Protein backbone atom coordinates (compact mmCIF):
# COMPACT_ATOMS: atom_id res chain seq x y z
CA UNK A 1 0.00 0.00 0.00
CA UNK A 2 1.46 3.32 -1.06
CA UNK A 3 1.27 6.22 1.38
CA UNK A 4 1.58 9.78 0.12
CA UNK A 5 3.90 12.01 2.11
CA UNK A 6 3.10 15.66 1.57
CA UNK A 7 4.95 17.65 4.20
CA UNK A 8 8.51 17.60 5.50
CA UNK A 9 7.16 16.65 8.95
CA UNK A 10 5.28 13.70 7.54
CA UNK A 11 8.36 12.60 5.64
CA UNK A 12 10.49 12.91 8.75
CA UNK A 13 7.95 10.99 10.81
CA UNK A 14 7.68 8.28 8.17
CA UNK A 15 11.45 7.80 7.93
CA UNK A 16 12.19 8.32 11.59
CA UNK A 17 14.48 11.24 10.78
CA UNK A 18 14.60 14.36 12.89
CA UNK A 19 12.91 17.42 11.54
CA UNK A 20 15.43 19.69 9.93
CA UNK A 21 15.45 23.43 10.40
CA UNK A 22 14.69 23.86 6.70
CA UNK A 23 11.73 21.50 6.99
CA UNK A 24 10.40 23.40 9.97
CA UNK A 25 10.75 26.70 8.15
CA UNK A 26 9.08 25.34 5.02
CA UNK A 27 6.11 23.99 6.93
CA UNK A 28 5.56 27.26 8.79
CA UNK A 29 5.92 29.56 5.80
CA UNK A 30 4.43 27.57 2.93
CA UNK A 31 0.82 28.69 2.51
CA UNK A 32 -1.81 26.06 1.94
CA UNK A 33 -3.68 26.34 -1.31
CA UNK A 34 -7.03 27.96 -0.54
CA UNK A 35 -10.20 26.13 -1.46
CA UNK A 36 -12.37 27.68 -4.15
CA UNK A 37 -15.53 29.54 -3.24
CA UNK A 38 -17.47 26.91 -5.20
CA UNK A 39 -16.09 24.06 -3.08
CA UNK A 40 -16.70 26.00 0.14
CA UNK A 41 -20.14 27.49 -0.41
CA UNK A 42 -21.98 25.87 -3.33
CA UNK A 43 -24.80 23.47 -2.65
CA UNK A 44 -24.00 19.83 -3.50
CA UNK A 45 -26.63 19.79 -6.27
CA UNK A 46 -25.14 22.91 -7.83
CA UNK A 47 -21.70 21.29 -7.81
CA UNK A 48 -23.10 18.21 -9.53
CA UNK A 49 -24.92 20.25 -12.17
CA UNK A 50 -21.86 22.44 -12.82
CA UNK A 51 -19.62 19.38 -13.16
CA UNK A 52 -22.07 17.71 -15.56
CA UNK A 53 -22.35 20.91 -17.62
CA UNK A 54 -18.56 20.88 -17.92
CA UNK A 55 -18.63 17.26 -19.08
CA UNK A 56 -21.38 17.95 -21.64
CA UNK A 57 -19.50 20.95 -23.02
CA UNK A 58 -16.25 18.98 -23.17
CA UNK A 59 -17.51 15.87 -24.92
CA UNK A 60 -20.17 17.73 -26.94
CA UNK A 61 -22.24 14.66 -27.80
CA UNK A 62 -25.95 13.99 -27.58
CA UNK A 63 -25.23 11.52 -24.76
CA UNK A 64 -23.39 14.20 -22.80
CA UNK A 65 -26.21 16.73 -23.22
CA UNK A 66 -28.84 14.11 -22.35
CA UNK A 67 -26.84 13.41 -19.20
CA UNK A 68 -26.87 17.11 -18.35
CA UNK A 69 -30.65 17.21 -18.84
CA UNK A 70 -31.00 14.33 -16.39
CA UNK A 71 -28.68 15.82 -13.77
CA UNK A 72 -30.20 19.31 -14.06
CA UNK A 73 -33.71 17.86 -13.72
CA UNK A 74 -32.75 16.07 -10.52
CA UNK A 75 -30.50 18.62 -8.80
CA UNK A 76 -31.76 22.03 -9.89
CA UNK A 77 -35.08 23.64 -9.01
CA UNK A 78 -37.58 24.74 -11.65
CA UNK A 79 -36.58 28.38 -10.99
CA UNK A 80 -32.86 27.57 -11.38
CA UNK A 81 -33.44 25.69 -14.65
CA UNK A 82 -35.65 28.53 -15.92
CA UNK A 83 -32.93 31.09 -15.12
CA UNK A 84 -30.35 28.90 -16.84
CA UNK A 85 -32.55 28.53 -19.94
CA UNK A 86 -33.32 32.26 -20.01
CA UNK A 87 -29.65 33.16 -19.72
CA UNK A 88 -28.64 30.72 -22.45
CA UNK A 89 -31.37 31.97 -24.81
CA UNK A 90 -30.31 35.60 -24.22
CA UNK A 91 -26.84 34.76 -25.58
CA UNK A 92 -28.29 33.79 -28.97
CA UNK A 93 -29.43 36.00 -31.84
CA UNK A 94 -33.25 36.38 -31.74
CA UNK A 95 -33.88 33.97 -34.64
CA UNK A 96 -31.66 31.26 -33.16
CA UNK A 97 -33.25 31.77 -29.73
CA UNK A 98 -36.73 31.33 -31.25
CA UNK A 99 -35.63 28.22 -33.15
CA UNK A 100 -34.13 26.77 -29.97
CA UNK A 101 -37.27 27.49 -27.96
CA UNK A 102 -39.48 25.98 -30.66
CA UNK A 103 -37.29 22.88 -30.88
CA UNK A 104 -37.59 22.42 -27.13
CA UNK A 105 -41.38 22.84 -26.94
CA UNK A 106 -42.89 22.19 -30.34
CA UNK A 107 -41.67 18.61 -30.33
CA UNK A 108 -38.48 17.17 -31.61
CA UNK A 109 -39.43 17.09 -35.25
CA UNK A 110 -38.42 13.97 -37.10
CA UNK A 111 -35.40 11.79 -36.41
CA UNK A 112 -32.43 12.84 -38.55
CA UNK A 113 -29.37 10.69 -39.23
CA UNK A 114 -27.72 12.83 -41.89
CA UNK A 115 -24.04 12.06 -41.41
CA UNK A 116 -23.85 10.27 -38.11
CA UNK A 117 -24.77 6.96 -36.60
CA UNK A 118 -28.53 6.37 -37.09
CA UNK A 119 -28.85 4.51 -33.78
CA UNK A 120 -27.19 7.35 -31.82
CA UNK A 121 -29.34 9.94 -33.59
CA UNK A 122 -32.50 7.92 -32.91
CA UNK A 123 -31.53 7.58 -29.24
CA UNK A 124 -30.97 11.33 -28.98
CA UNK A 125 -34.33 12.00 -30.66
CA UNK A 126 -36.15 9.58 -28.32
CA UNK A 127 -34.62 11.31 -25.29
CA UNK A 128 -36.15 14.62 -26.42
CA UNK A 129 -39.43 13.54 -28.04
CA UNK A 130 -42.63 13.54 -26.05
CA UNK A 131 -44.71 10.41 -25.45
CA UNK A 132 -47.27 11.37 -28.10
CA UNK A 133 -44.55 11.90 -30.70
CA UNK A 134 -42.91 8.57 -29.89
CA UNK A 135 -46.24 6.71 -30.15
CA UNK A 136 -47.14 8.41 -33.43
CA UNK A 137 -43.80 7.53 -35.03
CA UNK A 138 -43.85 3.99 -33.62
CA UNK A 139 -47.29 3.20 -35.03
CA UNK A 140 -46.57 4.87 -38.37
CA UNK A 141 -43.25 3.09 -38.80
CA UNK A 142 -44.71 -0.25 -37.71
CA UNK A 143 -47.54 0.11 -40.26
CA UNK A 144 -45.02 0.67 -43.07
CA UNK A 145 -42.96 -2.45 -42.24
CA UNK A 146 -43.13 -5.53 -44.42
CA UNK A 147 -44.86 -8.62 -43.03
CA UNK A 148 -41.47 -10.22 -42.30
CA UNK A 149 -40.10 -7.10 -40.57
CA UNK A 150 -43.25 -6.87 -38.42
CA UNK A 151 -42.83 -10.50 -37.42
CA UNK A 152 -39.12 -9.96 -36.58
CA UNK A 153 -39.93 -6.79 -34.65
CA UNK A 154 -42.64 -8.47 -32.57
CA UNK A 155 -40.35 -11.41 -31.80
CA UNK A 156 -37.67 -8.96 -30.71
CA UNK A 157 -40.09 -7.06 -28.47
CA UNK A 158 -41.46 -10.24 -26.90
CA UNK A 159 -37.92 -11.48 -26.30
CA UNK A 160 -36.96 -8.22 -24.58
CA UNK A 161 -40.06 -8.33 -22.37
CA UNK A 162 -39.26 -11.85 -21.12
Biotite code that builds the C-alpha atoms (Angstrom):
import biotite.structure as struc

atoms = struc.array([
    struc.Atom([0.000, 0.000, 0.000], chain_id="A", res_id=1, res_name="UNK", atom_name="CA", element="C"),
    struc.Atom([1.457, 3.322, -1.057], chain_id="A", res_id=2, res_name="UNK", atom_name="CA", element="C"),
    struc.Atom([1.270, 6.221, 1.377], chain_id="A", res_id=3, res_name="UNK", atom_name="CA", element="C"),
    struc.Atom([1.578, 9.777, 0.119], chain_id="A", res_id=4, res_name="UNK", atom_name="CA", element="C"),
    struc.Atom([3.902, 12.009, 2.106], chain_id="A", res_id=5, res_name="UNK", atom_name="CA", element="C"),
    struc.Atom([3.096, 15.661, 1.571], chain_id="A", res_id=6, res_name="UNK", atom_name="CA", element="C"),
    struc.Atom([4.945, 17.648, 4.203], chain_id="A", res_id=7, res_name="UNK", atom_name="CA", element="C"),
    struc.Atom([8.506, 17.596, 5.502], chain_id="A", res_id=8, res_name="UNK", atom_name="CA", element="C"),
    struc.Atom([7.159, 16.650, 8.950], chain_id="A", res_id=9, res_name="UNK", atom_name="CA", element="C"),
    struc.Atom([5.278, 13.695, 7.538], chain_id="A", res_id=10, res_name="UNK", atom_name="CA", element="C"),
    struc.Atom([8.363, 12.601, 5.640], chain_id="A", res_id=11, res_name="UNK", atom_name="CA", element="C"),
    struc.Atom([10.494, 12.914, 8.754], chain_id="A", res_id=12, res_name="UNK", atom_name="CA", element="C"),
    struc.Atom([7.953, 10.992, 10.814], chain_id="A", res_id=13, res_name="UNK", atom_name="CA", element="C"),
    struc.Atom([7.680, 8.277, 8.168], chain_id="A", res_id=14, res_name="UNK", atom_name="CA", element="C"),
    struc.Atom([11.447, 7.804, 7.928], chain_id="A", res_id=15, res_name="UNK", atom_name="CA", element="C"),
    struc.Atom([12.186, 8.318, 11.594], chain_id="A", res_id=16, res_name="UNK", atom_name="CA", element="C"),
    struc.Atom([14.479, 11.238, 10.776], chain_id="A", res_id=17, res_name="UNK", atom_name="CA", element="C"),
    struc.Atom([14.600, 14.356, 12.886], chain_id="A", res_id=18, res_name="UNK", atom_name="CA", element="C"),
    struc.Atom([12.913, 17.423, 11.541], chain_id="A", res_id=19, res_name="UNK", atom_name="CA", element="C"),
    struc.Atom([15.434, 19.689, 9.928], chain_id="A", res_id=20, res_name="UNK", atom_name="CA", element="C"),
    struc.Atom([15.452, 23.431, 10.402], chain_id="A", res_id=21, res_name="UNK", atom_name="CA", element="C"),
    struc.Atom([14.686, 23.858, 6.699], chain_id="A", res_id=22, res_name="UNK", atom_name="CA", element="C"),
    struc.Atom([11.731, 21.504, 6.987], chain_id="A", res_id=23, res_name="UNK", atom_name="CA", element="C"),
    struc.Atom([10.399, 23.396, 9.973], chain_id="A", res_id=24, res_name="UNK", atom_name="CA", element="C"),
    struc.Atom([10.754, 26.705, 8.155], chain_id="A", res_id=25, res_name="UNK", atom_name="CA", element="C"),
    struc.Atom([9.077, 25.344, 5.020], chain_id="A", res_id=26, res_name="UNK", atom_name="CA", element="C"),
    struc.Atom([6.105, 23.986, 6.925], chain_id="A", res_id=27, res_name="UNK", atom_name="CA", element="C"),
    struc.Atom([5.561, 27.257, 8.793], chain_id="A", res_id=28, res_name="UNK", atom_name="CA", element="C"),
    struc.Atom([5.918, 29.564, 5.796], chain_id="A", res_id=29, res_name="UNK", atom_name="CA", element="C"),
    struc.Atom([4.428, 27.575, 2.935], chain_id="A", res_id=30, res_name="UNK", atom_name="CA", element="C"),
    struc.Atom([0.824, 28.691, 2.509], chain_id="A", res_id=31, res_name="UNK", atom_name="CA", element="C"),
    struc.Atom([-1.810, 26.060, 1.936], chain_id="A", res_id=32, res_name="UNK", atom_name="CA", element="C"),
    struc.Atom([-3.681, 26.341, -1.314], chain_id="A", res_id=33, res_name="UNK", atom_name="CA", element="C"),
    struc.Atom([-7.028, 27.965, -0.543], chain_id="A", res_id=34, res_name="UNK", atom_name="CA", element="C"),
    struc.Atom([-10.202, 26.129, -1.456], chain_id="A", res_id=35, res_name="UNK", atom_name="CA", element="C"),
    struc.Atom([-12.373, 27.683, -4.150], chain_id="A", res_id=36, res_name="UNK", atom_name="CA", element="C"),
    struc.Atom([-15.532, 29.542, -3.242], chain_id="A", res_id=37, res_name="UNK", atom_name="CA", element="C"),
    struc.Atom([-17.475, 26.906, -5.202], chain_id="A", res_id=38, res_name="UNK", atom_name="CA", element="C"),
    struc.Atom([-16.087, 24.062, -3.081], chain_id="A", res_id=39, res_name="UNK", atom_name="CA", element="C"),
    struc.Atom([-16.696, 25.997, 0.137], chain_id="A", res_id=40, res_name="UNK", atom_name="CA", element="C"),
    struc.Atom([-20.141, 27.486, -0.406], chain_id="A", res_id=41, res_name="UNK", atom_name="CA", element="C"),
    struc.Atom([-21.979, 25.870, -3.329], chain_id="A", res_id=42, res_name="UNK", atom_name="CA", element="C"),
    struc.Atom([-24.803, 23.466, -2.647], chain_id="A", res_id=43, res_name="UNK", atom_name="CA", element="C"),
    struc.Atom([-24.002, 19.830, -3.502], chain_id="A", res_id=44, res_name="UNK", atom_name="CA", element="C"),
    struc.Atom([-26.631, 19.792, -6.266], chain_id="A", res_id=45, res_name="UNK", atom_name="CA", element="C"),
    struc.Atom([-25.143, 22.907, -7.832], chain_id="A", res_id=46, res_name="UNK", atom_name="CA", element="C"),
    struc.Atom([-21.699, 21.292, -7.812], chain_id="A", res_id=47, res_name="UNK", atom_name="CA", element="C"),
    struc.Atom([-23.097, 18.208, -9.535], chain_id="A", res_id=48, res_name="UNK", atom_name="CA", element="C"),
    struc.Atom([-24.919, 20.254, -12.169], chain_id="A", res_id=49, res_name="UNK", atom_name="CA", element="C"),
    struc.Atom([-21.855, 22.435, -12.816], chain_id="A", res_id=50, res_name="UNK", atom_name="CA", element="C"),
    struc.Atom([-19.621, 19.381, -13.161], chain_id="A", res_id=51, res_name="UNK", atom_name="CA", element="C"),
    struc.Atom([-22.066, 17.709, -15.559], chain_id="A", res_id=52, res_name="UNK", atom_name="CA", element="C"),
    struc.Atom([-22.353, 20.905, -17.619], chain_id="A", res_id=53, res_name="UNK", atom_name="CA", element="C"),
    struc.Atom([-18.562, 20.880, -17.924], chain_id="A", res_id=54, res_name="UNK", atom_name="CA", element="C"),
    struc.Atom([-18.631, 17.256, -19.083], chain_id="A", res_id=55, res_name="UNK", atom_name="CA", element="C"),
    struc.Atom([-21.384, 17.952, -21.638], chain_id="A", res_id=56, res_name="UNK", atom_name="CA", element="C"),
    struc.Atom([-19.495, 20.951, -23.024], chain_id="A", res_id=57, res_name="UNK", atom_name="CA", element="C"),
    struc.Atom([-16.254, 18.984, -23.167], chain_id="A", res_id=58, res_name="UNK", atom_name="CA", element="C"),
    struc.Atom([-17.511, 15.866, -24.922], chain_id="A", res_id=59, res_name="UNK", atom_name="CA", element="C"),
    struc.Atom([-20.166, 17.726, -26.944], chain_id="A", res_id=60, res_name="UNK", atom_name="CA", element="C"),
    struc.Atom([-22.236, 14.656, -27.801], chain_id="A", res_id=61, res_name="UNK", atom_name="CA", element="C"),
    struc.Atom([-25.951, 13.990, -27.576], chain_id="A", res_id=62, res_name="UNK", atom_name="CA", element="C"),
    struc.Atom([-25.229, 11.525, -24.765], chain_id="A", res_id=63, res_name="UNK", atom_name="CA", element="C"),
    struc.Atom([-23.387, 14.202, -22.804], chain_id="A", res_id=64, res_name="UNK", atom_name="CA", element="C"),
    struc.Atom([-26.209, 16.725, -23.223], chain_id="A", res_id=65, res_name="UNK", atom_name="CA", element="C"),
    struc.Atom([-28.835, 14.111, -22.345], chain_id="A", res_id=66, res_name="UNK", atom_name="CA", element="C"),
    struc.Atom([-26.840, 13.414, -19.197], chain_id="A", res_id=67, res_name="UNK", atom_name="CA", element="C"),
    struc.Atom([-26.870, 17.114, -18.351], chain_id="A", res_id=68, res_name="UNK", atom_name="CA", element="C"),
    struc.Atom([-30.653, 17.212, -18.844], chain_id="A", res_id=69, res_name="UNK", atom_name="CA", element="C"),
    struc.Atom([-30.997, 14.326, -16.394], chain_id="A", res_id=70, res_name="UNK", atom_name="CA", element="C"),
    struc.Atom([-28.675, 15.824, -13.772], chain_id="A", res_id=71, res_name="UNK", atom_name="CA", element="C"),
    struc.Atom([-30.195, 19.305, -14.058], chain_id="A", res_id=72, res_name="UNK", atom_name="CA", element="C"),
    struc.Atom([-33.708, 17.855, -13.718], chain_id="A", res_id=73, res_name="UNK", atom_name="CA", element="C"),
    struc.Atom([-32.747, 16.069, -10.520], chain_id="A", res_id=74, res_name="UNK", atom_name="CA", element="C"),
    struc.Atom([-30.496, 18.616, -8.797], chain_id="A", res_id=75, res_name="UNK", atom_name="CA", element="C"),
    struc.Atom([-31.758, 22.032, -9.890], chain_id="A", res_id=76, res_name="UNK", atom_name="CA", element="C"),
    struc.Atom([-35.084, 23.640, -9.005], chain_id="A", res_id=77, res_name="UNK", atom_name="CA", element="C"),
    struc.Atom([-37.576, 24.744, -11.645], chain_id="A", res_id=78, res_name="UNK", atom_name="CA", element="C"),
    struc.Atom([-36.581, 28.381, -10.995], chain_id="A", res_id=79, res_name="UNK", atom_name="CA", element="C"),
    struc.Atom([-32.864, 27.571, -11.380], chain_id="A", res_id=80, res_name="UNK", atom_name="CA", element="C"),
    struc.Atom([-33.441, 25.694, -14.645], chain_id="A", res_id=81, res_name="UNK", atom_name="CA", element="C"),
    struc.Atom([-35.652, 28.535, -15.922], chain_id="A", res_id=82, res_name="UNK", atom_name="CA", element="C"),
    struc.Atom([-32.926, 31.095, -15.116], chain_id="A", res_id=83, res_name="UNK", atom_name="CA", element="C"),
    struc.Atom([-30.347, 28.902, -16.842], chain_id="A", res_id=84, res_name="UNK", atom_name="CA", element="C"),
    struc.Atom([-32.548, 28.532, -19.937], chain_id="A", res_id=85, res_name="UNK", atom_name="CA", element="C"),
    struc.Atom([-33.321, 32.261, -20.014], chain_id="A", res_id=86, res_name="UNK", atom_name="CA", element="C"),
    struc.Atom([-29.646, 33.159, -19.722], chain_id="A", res_id=87, res_name="UNK", atom_name="CA", element="C"),
    struc.Atom([-28.639, 30.721, -22.450], chain_id="A", res_id=88, res_name="UNK", atom_name="CA", element="C"),
    struc.Atom([-31.368, 31.970, -24.810], chain_id="A", res_id=89, res_name="UNK", atom_name="CA", element="C"),
    struc.Atom([-30.311, 35.597, -24.222], chain_id="A", res_id=90, res_name="UNK", atom_name="CA", element="C"),
    struc.Atom([-26.837, 34.762, -25.579], chain_id="A", res_id=91, res_name="UNK", atom_name="CA", element="C"),
    struc.Atom([-28.289, 33.792, -28.970], chain_id="A", res_id=92, res_name="UNK", atom_name="CA", element="C"),
    struc.Atom([-29.431, 36.000, -31.837], chain_id="A", res_id=93, res_name="UNK", atom_name="CA", element="C"),
    struc.Atom([-33.248, 36.375, -31.744], chain_id="A", res_id=94, res_name="UNK", atom_name="CA", element="C"),
    struc.Atom([-33.878, 33.966, -34.642], chain_id="A", res_id=95, res_name="UNK", atom_name="CA", element="C"),
    struc.Atom([-31.657, 31.257, -33.165], chain_id="A", res_id=96, res_name="UNK", atom_name="CA", element="C"),
    struc.Atom([-33.245, 31.768, -29.733], chain_id="A", res_id=97, res_name="UNK", atom_name="CA", element="C"),
    struc.Atom([-36.728, 31.334, -31.248], chain_id="A", res_id=98, res_name="UNK", atom_name="CA", element="C"),
    struc.Atom([-35.625, 28.218, -33.147], chain_id="A", res_id=99, res_name="UNK", atom_name="CA", element="C"),
    struc.Atom([-34.129, 26.774, -29.970], chain_id="A", res_id=100, res_name="UNK", atom_name="CA", element="C"),
    struc.Atom([-37.268, 27.494, -27.958], chain_id="A", res_id=101, res_name="UNK", atom_name="CA", element="C"),
    struc.Atom([-39.477, 25.979, -30.662], chain_id="A", res_id=102, res_name="UNK", atom_name="CA", element="C"),
    struc.Atom([-37.286, 22.885, -30.883], chain_id="A", res_id=103, res_name="UNK", atom_name="CA", element="C"),
    struc.Atom([-37.592, 22.421, -27.125], chain_id="A", res_id=104, res_name="UNK", atom_name="CA", element="C"),
    struc.Atom([-41.384, 22.836, -26.936], chain_id="A", res_id=105, res_name="UNK", atom_name="CA", element="C"),
    struc.Atom([-42.889, 22.188, -30.343], chain_id="A", res_id=106, res_name="UNK", atom_name="CA", element="C"),
    struc.Atom([-41.666, 18.609, -30.326], chain_id="A", res_id=107, res_name="UNK", atom_name="CA", element="C"),
    struc.Atom([-38.477, 17.166, -31.614], chain_id="A", res_id=108, res_name="UNK", atom_name="CA", element="C"),
    struc.Atom([-39.427, 17.093, -35.246], chain_id="A", res_id=109, res_name="UNK", atom_name="CA", element="C"),
    struc.Atom([-38.422, 13.973, -37.100], chain_id="A", res_id=110, res_name="UNK", atom_name="CA", element="C"),
    struc.Atom([-35.397, 11.789, -36.405], chain_id="A", res_id=111, res_name="UNK", atom_name="CA", element="C"),
    struc.Atom([-32.434, 12.841, -38.548], chain_id="A", res_id=112, res_name="UNK", atom_name="CA", element="C"),
    struc.Atom([-29.374, 10.691, -39.232], chain_id="A", res_id=113, res_name="UNK", atom_name="CA", element="C"),
    struc.Atom([-27.719, 12.829, -41.890], chain_id="A", res_id=114, res_name="UNK", atom_name="CA", element="C"),
    struc.Atom([-24.039, 12.063, -41.411], chain_id="A", res_id=115, res_name="UNK", atom_name="CA", element="C"),
    struc.Atom([-23.848, 10.265, -38.110], chain_id="A", res_id=116, res_name="UNK", atom_name="CA", element="C"),
    struc.Atom([-24.774, 6.957, -36.604], chain_id="A", res_id=117, res_name="UNK", atom_name="CA", element="C"),
    struc.Atom([-28.529, 6.369, -37.092], chain_id="A", res_id=118, res_name="UNK", atom_name="CA", element="C"),
    struc.Atom([-28.851, 4.509, -33.779], chain_id="A", res_id=119, res_name="UNK", atom_name="CA", element="C"),
    struc.Atom([-27.195, 7.346, -31.825], chain_id="A", res_id=120, res_name="UNK", atom_name="CA", element="C"),
    struc.Atom([-29.340, 9.944, -33.595], chain_id="A", res_id=121, res_name="UNK", atom_name="CA", element="C"),
    struc.Atom([-32.498, 7.918, -32.906], chain_id="A", res_id=122, res_name="UNK", atom_name="CA", element="C"),
    struc.Atom([-31.530, 7.583, -29.237], chain_id="A", res_id=123, res_name="UNK", atom_name="CA", element="C"),
    struc.Atom([-30.972, 11.334, -28.985], chain_id="A", res_id=124, res_name="UNK", atom_name="CA", element="C"),
    struc.Atom([-34.332, 11.995, -30.659], chain_id="A", res_id=125, res_name="UNK", atom_name="CA", element="C"),
    struc.Atom([-36.145, 9.582, -28.322], chain_id="A", res_id=126, res_name="UNK", atom_name="CA", element="C"),
    struc.Atom([-34.619, 11.315, -25.291], chain_id="A", res_id=127, res_name="UNK", atom_name="CA", element="C"),
    struc.Atom([-36.154, 14.622, -26.424], chain_id="A", res_id=128, res_name="UNK", atom_name="CA", element="C"),
    struc.Atom([-39.430, 13.544, -28.037], chain_id="A", res_id=129, res_name="UNK", atom_name="CA", element="C"),
    struc.Atom([-42.626, 13.543, -26.048], chain_id="A", res_id=130, res_name="UNK", atom_name="CA", element="C"),
    struc.Atom([-44.710, 10.406, -25.447], chain_id="A", res_id=131, res_name="UNK", atom_name="CA", element="C"),
    struc.Atom([-47.274, 11.370, -28.098], chain_id="A", res_id=132, res_name="UNK", atom_name="CA", element="C"),
    struc.Atom([-44.552, 11.899, -30.700], chain_id="A", res_id=133, res_name="UNK", atom_name="CA", element="C"),
    struc.Atom([-42.907, 8.567, -29.891], chain_id="A", res_id=134, res_name="UNK", atom_name="CA", element="C"),
    struc.Atom([-46.239, 6.714, -30.146], chain_id="A", res_id=135, res_name="UNK", atom_name="CA", element="C"),
    struc.Atom([-47.144, 8.406, -33.429], chain_id="A", res_id=136, res_name="UNK", atom_name="CA", element="C"),
    struc.Atom([-43.802, 7.532, -35.033], chain_id="A", res_id=137, res_name="UNK", atom_name="CA", element="C"),
    struc.Atom([-43.849, 3.992, -33.625], chain_id="A", res_id=138, res_name="UNK", atom_name="CA", element="C"),
    struc.Atom([-47.293, 3.204, -35.030], chain_id="A", res_id=139, res_name="UNK", atom_name="CA", element="C"),
    struc.Atom([-46.567, 4.870, -38.368], chain_id="A", res_id=140, res_name="UNK", atom_name="CA", element="C"),
    struc.Atom([-43.248, 3.093, -38.805], chain_id="A", res_id=141, res_name="UNK", atom_name="CA", element="C"),
    struc.Atom([-44.711, -0.245, -37.707], chain_id="A", res_id=142, res_name="UNK", atom_name="CA", element="C"),
    struc.Atom([-47.538, 0.112, -40.264], chain_id="A", res_id=143, res_name="UNK", atom_name="CA", element="C"),
    struc.Atom([-45.016, 0.666, -43.069], chain_id="A", res_id=144, res_name="UNK", atom_name="CA", element="C"),
    struc.Atom([-42.962, -2.452, -42.244], chain_id="A", res_id=145, res_name="UNK", atom_name="CA", element="C"),
    struc.Atom([-43.127, -5.527, -44.418], chain_id="A", res_id=146, res_name="UNK", atom_name="CA", element="C"),
    struc.Atom([-44.860, -8.619, -43.035], chain_id="A", res_id=147, res_name="UNK", atom_name="CA", element="C"),
    struc.Atom([-41.466, -10.219, -42.301], chain_id="A", res_id=148, res_name="UNK", atom_name="CA", element="C"),
    struc.Atom([-40.095, -7.097, -40.570], chain_id="A", res_id=149, res_name="UNK", atom_name="CA", element="C"),
    struc.Atom([-43.251, -6.866, -38.421], chain_id="A", res_id=150, res_name="UNK", atom_name="CA", element="C"),
    struc.Atom([-42.826, -10.501, -37.415], chain_id="A", res_id=151, res_name="UNK", atom_name="CA", element="C"),
    struc.Atom([-39.120, -9.956, -36.581], chain_id="A", res_id=152, res_name="UNK", atom_name="CA", element="C"),
    struc.Atom([-39.926, -6.787, -34.646], chain_id="A", res_id=153, res_name="UNK", atom_name="CA", element="C"),
    struc.Atom([-42.644, -8.467, -32.570], chain_id="A", res_id=154, res_name="UNK", atom_name="CA", element="C"),
    struc.Atom([-40.350, -11.413, -31.805], chain_id="A", res_id=155, res_name="UNK", atom_name="CA", element="C"),
    struc.Atom([-37.667, -8.957, -30.710], chain_id="A", res_id=156, res_name="UNK", atom_name="CA", element="C"),
    struc.Atom([-40.092, -7.056, -28.473], chain_id="A", res_id=157, res_name="UNK", atom_name="CA", element="C"),
    struc.Atom([-41.464, -10.239, -26.899], chain_id="A", res_id=158, res_name="UNK", atom_name="CA", element="C"),
    struc.Atom([-37.923, -11.481, -26.305], chain_id="A", res_id=159, res_name="UNK", atom_name="CA", element="C"),
    struc.Atom([-36.957, -8.221, -24.578], chain_id="A", res_id=160, res_name="UNK", atom_name="CA", element="C"),
    struc.Atom([-40.058, -8.332, -22.374], chain_id="A", res_id=161, res_name="UNK", atom_name="CA", element="C"),
    struc.Atom([-39.262, -11.847, -21.122], chain_id="A", res_id=162, res_name="UNK", atom_name="CA", element="C"),
])
